[in-house]
């Protein structure tokens, strides 16, 4: 009985480093995946920073700075590490703003034998459906009364 118990302890001691390494790599992957999701969503939602500046006398650099600050703040609020590596560019493609961002995630645990986990580079792009010029705001909106009339069922129908 004692010999069997010693064998089990020995086998566990041999397998434990592999199990620990597996869980550490899995955890790092989860953190990197979360960082990628937050980064992509921050770029997509940066349209709010863009809309707040429309119809004012702003340059493309002002738009880019506002979007970069929005994305950086969003990532910091979500406790994403290494925000200093964030790079956001606003470009104009056929009068449509496109935000292209890149971010480098550096894991907390780096392994000499796993070079893929030393640095994980992420890139994302977001195309806004609002043109840079000729933004008409909410001029095409309809009132609540008009909306209720559109949604009202004709007489005799449920």
Helices and strands as residue ranges (DSSP letters): H 2-45, H 47-51, H 60-77, G 83-85, E 87-93, E 96-105, G 115-117, E 120-131, H 144-151
